[in-house]
Amino acid sequence: MVRAEVSKKNPNYISKHRGYELKHFCLQYPEWKRQFNDTADIFFKTRIEMVNNTAKETDPVLSAYILKGITENRSYDYLRNMMNIPCGKDYYYKLYRKFYYILDKTRQ
């Protein structure tokens, strides 16, 4: 599920369809990892590093949780129950939106 469009007043605003594009870009991450392990192709390495670096820039402490949520389409509830994420739901989704905002700027 892709969340509703963020208000244009939000500092992390991106358009709804750009959000869809970036979400589907990130959902390819597991495929890139498999392909990179098979071929060591720079195409896959570049994309993997872009997503990893964006997660670290978003929040260095919570980057592993952000990466799991973004690239595997995991909900906050999954991250809380299965991975014991050390932050609240509102804060996580604030970081979630910030991740896509940063990725949007990186991919332009």
trRosetta pair geometry for C-beta under 8 A, 3 or more apart (Angstrom, degrees):
i j d omega theta_ij theta_ji phi_ij phi_ji
2 19 6.4 132 -174 124 122 108
2 20 5.6 -6 -123 -97 170 76
2 23 5.6 -152 -106 12 109 171
3 6 8.0 48 109 -56 113 79
3 19 7.8 -86 62 160 79 145
3 93 7.8 112 -79 -155 166 117
4 16 7.8 -48 -177 -112 43 111
5 15 7.1 -23 -137 -167 117 41
5 16 3.9 -61 -84 -73 110 100
5 19 7.1 -177 -112 11 66 146
6 10 4.6 -79 163 49 110 151
6 12 6.3 -60 158 92 167 83
6 13 5.2 -155 101 -112 111 61
6 14 6.9 57 40 36 120 58
6 19 7.7 140 2 -74 98 144
6 97 5.8 104 -83 -143 146 131
7 10 4.7 114 66 -20 81 98
7 13 6.8 -82 95 -95 44 112
8 13 5.2 72 -132 -139 38 158
9 13 7.4 121 46 -56 21 133
10 13 4.7 133 71 -59 86 84
10 97 7.2 -54 156 158 140 148
11 101 7.7 44 122 -145 66 165
12 94 7.9 144 6 -168 152 62
12 97 4.4 107 112 136 143 102
12 98 5.1 -94 -107 -88 142 53
12 100 7.4 91 169 68 109 84
12 101 3.9 -109 -153 -46 81 147
13 101 7.4 67 44 -106 26 113
14 18 4.8 -109 164 91 106 122
14 19 5.3 139 95 -63 109 83
14 22 7.3 21 122 2 159 143
14 100 6.0 -117 25 131 143 106
14 101 5.9 -166 -32 -99 110 63
14 104 4.9 -164 -102 -72 140 160
15 18 4.5 87 59 10 87 106
15 19 6.8 -145 94 -10 44 87
16 19 5.6 -57 -156 32 29 117
16 20 6.7 31 149 -20 64 101
17 20 5.3 -41 -148 30 41 115
17 21 6.5 46 150 -21 64 101
18 21 5.4 -50 -150 34 36 116
18 22 6.4 32 153 -16 67 105
18 104 6.2 55 153 -121 125 119
19 22 5.9 -56 -145 39 30 107
19 23 6.2 33 155 -22 65 107
19 100 6.0 39 -127 170 78 151
20 23 5.7 -56 -146 35 29 113
20 24 6.4 20 159 -11 65 108
21 24 6.2 -64 -151 41 25 104
21 25 6.3 34 149 -25 63 107
22 25 5.2 -48 -147 31 34 119
22 26 6.5 30 156 -16 65 104
22 100 5.1 120 109 -146 148 96
22 103 5.4 122 -155 105 127 127
22 104 6.2 -63 -73 -73 146 78
22 107 7.3 -176 -105 21 97 153
23 26 6.0 -60 -154 38 29 107
23 27 6.4 30 150 -22 65 107
23 70 7.9 -132 -131 -158 64 76
23 100 7.3 -15 -62 -107 73 128
24 27 5.4 -48 -141 33 37 115
24 28 7.2 47 155 -27 59 96
25 28 6.2 -59 -172 21 32 113
25 103 7.8 170 85 161 135 134
25 107 7.5 -6 178 -99 173 159
26 29 5.7 -5 -177 -30 55 114
26 51 5.9 132 -124 -122 86 127
26 70 4.9 -65 163 157 148 98
26 71 5.4 -111 165 -92 90 62
26 103 7.5 -34 -63 -144 115 168
27 30 8.0 -29 175 16 48 94
27 71 6.8 156 -105 -154 34 44
27 73 6.2 26 -109 -46 108 107
28 31 5.0 -57 -170 44 68 117
28 32 5.9 74 132 -29 86 99
28 47 7.6 -36 97 155 113 146
29 32 5.6 -54 -147 33 32 113
29 33 6.5 33 156 -21 66 102
29 47 7.6 -153 -105 135 64 104
29 48 6.9 110 -147 -110 81 69
29 51 5.6 -93 -102 76 122 174
29 70 7.8 73 -11 112 150 89
29 71 3.8 -53 54 -142 149 118
30 33 5.6 -51 -149 32 35 113
30 34 6.6 34 154 -17 65 103
30 71 6.5 134 -36 160 79 105
30 72 7.1 77 -46 -89 123 78
31 34 5.8 -55 -151 37 33 109
31 35 6.1 28 154 -15 67 109
32 35 5.7 -59 -144 42 30 109
32 36 5.9 32 157 -23 67 108
32 44 4.4 166 -165 -151 85 93
32 47 5.2 -117 -131 88 156 123
32 48 5.3 -172 126 -62 127 92
33 36 5.8 -52 -142 35 27 111
33 37 6.5 29 156 -20 61 106
33 44 7.6 174 -66 173 22 120
33 48 6.3 109 -79 -106 72 127
34 37 5.9 -57 -152 34 29 111
34 38 6.6 21 152 -13 63 110
35 38 5.7 -62 -151 41 33 109
35 39 5.9 -21 169 23 71 113
35 41 6.6 -36 141 30 101 123
35 44 5.0 -169 92 -86 107 151
36 39 6.7 -80 -129 58 23 76
36 40 6.3 60 -175 -100 64 30
36 41 6.3 -114 -109 43 61 75
36 44 3.9 -153 -69 114 94 134
36 45 5.8 124 -130 -64 127 67
36 48 6.2 -29 -34 -26 160 145
37 40 7.9 32 -133 -60 12 63
39 44 7.3 110 68 12 106 137
40 45 7.4 23 -171 -49 53 120
41 44 4.9 80 74 11 96 101
41 45 6.9 -167 95 -8 48 90
42 45 5.2 -56 -140 41 38 116
42 46 6.0 45 160 -27 70 103
43 46 6.3 -56 -155 29 22 111
43 47 7.0 11 154 -9 57 109
44 47 5.9 -61 -152 40 34 107
44 48 6.1 34 154 -20 70 109
45 48 5.8 -56 -144 38 29 111
45 49 6.2 26 159 -15 65 110
46 49 6.0 -60 -148 40 25 108
46 50 6.3 30 153 -25 63 107
47 50 5.5 -49 -146 30 32 115
47 51 6.6 26 158 -13 65 103
48 51 6.2 -61 -154 39 29 104
48 52 6.2 25 153 -15 66 113
49 52 5.6 -57 -140 43 32 111
49 53 5.8 29 162 -18 68 110
50 53 6.1 -57 -142 40 22 107
50 54 6.3 24 157 -20 60 109
50 103 7.4 91 152 -133 100 88
50 106 6.1 154 -161 140 103 138
50 107 7.4 81 178 -75 142 85
51 54 5.8 -55 -146 35 29 112
51 55 6.5 31 154 -20 63 104
51 67 7.1 104 144 -128 99 91
51 70 7.3 -172 -166 110 110 132
51 71 6.6 84 166 -76 146 117
51 103 7.4 20 -109 -110 61 124
52 55 5.8 -56 -153 33 30 111
52 56 6.5 25 152 -14 65 107
52 63 7.8 61 -167 170 60 124
52 67 6.8 22 -111 -107 59 133
53 56 5.6 -54 -147 39 35 111
53 57 6.1 34 154 -19 67 106
53 106 8.0 148 92 -126 112 156
54 57 5.6 -53 -143 39 31 111
54 58 6.3 40 153 -27 64 104
54 99 5.9 92 144 -160 105 78
54 102 5.1 158 -150 106 94 116
54 103 4.8 36 -143 -76 159 85
54 106 6.1 -111 -84 1 113 156
55 58 5.6 -51 -150 29 30 116
55 59 7.8 -52 172 49 58 66
55 63 4.1 105 138 -157 95 88
55 64 7.8 103 152 -58 135 22
55 66 4.6 168 -145 92 96 117
55 67 4.4 7 -116 -63 166 90
55 70 7.0 -148 -88 27 109 142
55 99 6.4 15 -98 -127 57 119
56 59 8.0 -111 -161 74 24 30
56 60 5.4 33 -165 -105 73 67
56 63 4.6 14 -86 -108 51 154
57 102 5.7 176 98 -174 125 157
58 62 7.7 -78 108 79 98 97
58 63 6.8 134 60 -101 93 78
58 66 5.7 168 84 -161 140 171
58 95 5.5 99 160 -169 114 90
58 98 5.2 135 -141 107 96 106
58 99 4.5 -12 -88 -85 153 76
58 102 6.0 -144 -74 17 85 147
59 62 4.2 7 108 46 129 98
59 63 6.0 -169 84 -57 65 67
59 66 6.4 135 47 -32 102 140
59 95 5.3 -36 -11 -133 132 132
59 98 7.9 84 -31 84 95 137
60 63 5.8 -20 -143 -25 26 119
62 65 4.9 -52 -174 44 80 115
62 66 5.7 86 126 -27 88 100
62 85 7.2 54 -141 -157 105 98
62 86 7.5 -137 -94 57 97 85
62 87 6.3 -22 -96 -3 142 136
62 92 7.6 -147 179 -113 148 76
62 95 6.3 -16 93 -172 140 172
63 66 5.4 -55 -142 39 34 113
63 67 6.0 38 158 -23 68 106
64 67 5.7 -52 -145 36 28 113
64 68 6.4 30 154 -19 62 106
65 68 5.7 -53 -148 36 31 112
65 69 6.3 28 155 -15 65 109
65 79 5.2 80 -159 -155 104 130
65 83 6.3 163 -109 116 92 143
65 85 4.7 96 -134 -115 148 108
65 87 8.0 168 84 28 162 108
65 92 7.3 -83 132 -129 127 111
66 69 5.9 -60 -148 40 28 109
66 70 5.9 19 160 -13 66 115
66 95 5.8 -100 -95 136 120 120
66 96 7.0 -170 -134 -89 88 59
66 99 5.6 167 -176 -76 125 143
67 70 6.0 -60 -137 43 24 105
67 71 5.7 -4 175 5 65 119
68 71 6.8 -65 -125 48 16 91
68 72 5.6 -29 -174 28 57 121
68 74 5.4 -20 140 32 87 143
68 79 6.5 137 91 -100 123 100
68 83 6.7 122 81 -53 168 165
69 72 7.1 -66 -112 54 9 82
69 73 7.7 18 -180 -146 46 9
69 74 4.7 -99 -110 68 52 88
69 75 7.4 91 -135 -96 97 4
69 76 7.3 24 -117 -74 136 51
69 78 7.9 154 -102 71 80 110
69 79 5.8 -26 -70 -57 108 133
69 92 7.5 141 -56 176 170 115
69 96 6.6 -79 118 -103 138 108
70 96 7.2 174 -75 -137 93 80
70 99 6.1 -111 -80 131 143 155
74 78 4.4 -112 -171 82 97 140
74 79 5.9 112 129 -51 119 86
75 78 4.8 107 55 4 74 98
75 79 7.1 -138 100 0 43 87
76 79 5.5 -58 -149 40 36 111
76 80 6.1 35 153 -20 70 107
76 85 7.2 -96 -158 48 70 153
76 89 4.8 90 151 -124 160 85
76 92 5.1 134 -114 87 113 151
76 93 6.8 -55 -59 -51 134 91
77 80 5.7 -54 -144 38 30 110
77 81 5.9 13 164 -6 66 114
78 81 6.2 -65 -136 47 24 99
78 82 5.4 -15 -180 17 66 121
78 83 7.5 41 135 5 68 101
79 82 7.0 -57 -108 54 15 87
79 83 5.0 -44 -156 50 54 118
79 85 4.1 29 143 -32 104 132
79 92 7.0 157 77 -141 149 153
80 83 7.5 -2 -32 57 8 73
80 84 7.0 39 -165 -114 39 25
80 85 5.3 -66 -81 36 54 98
80 89 7.8 -37 -49 -73 136 85
85 92 6.5 41 145 -90 149 133
87 91 4.5 -101 167 87 118 129
87 92 5.5 147 95 -57 112 83
87 95 7.9 64 97 -4 159 136
88 91 4.9 89 61 13 81 103
88 92 6.9 -143 99 -8 40 90
89 92 5.7 -56 -146 35 30 112
89 93 6.4 19 161 -11 66 107
90 93 6.2 -61 -148 41 28 103
90 94 6.4 35 151 -25 63 105
91 94 5.4 -50 -150 31 34 117
91 95 6.6 32 152 -15 65 103
92 95 5.8 -59 -156 38 33 109
92 96 6.2 41 145 -28 67 105
93 96 4.8 -40 -141 30 41 124
93 97 6.5 43 158 -17 65 97
94 97 6.2 -54 -155 36 29 107
94 98 6.4 30 147 -19 62 109
95 98 5.3 -54 -144 39 36 115
95 99 6.3 48 153 -30 67 98
96 99 5.8 -46 -154 23 27 115
96 100 7.2 18 152 -9 59 102
97 100 6.0 -58 -155 39 35 106
97 101 6.3 39 148 -23 67 107
98 101 5.4 -54 -147 35 35 116
98 102 6.3 33 156 -17 67 104
99 102 6.0 -60 -153 38 27 107
99 103 6.2 24 153 -16 65 110
100 103 5.5 -52 -140 41 34 113
100 104 6.2 46 154 -29 64 101
101 104 5.7 -49 -152 27 28 117
101 105 6.9 23 152 -13 60 103
102 105 5.9 -57 -155 37 34 108
102 106 6.3 33 150 -20 67 109
103 106 5.4 -56 -144 39 34 114
103 107 6.0 23 162 -12 69 111
104 107 6.3 -64 -142 41 23 101
104 108 6.9 39 155 -44 59 98
105 108 6.1 -40 -155 2 32 117
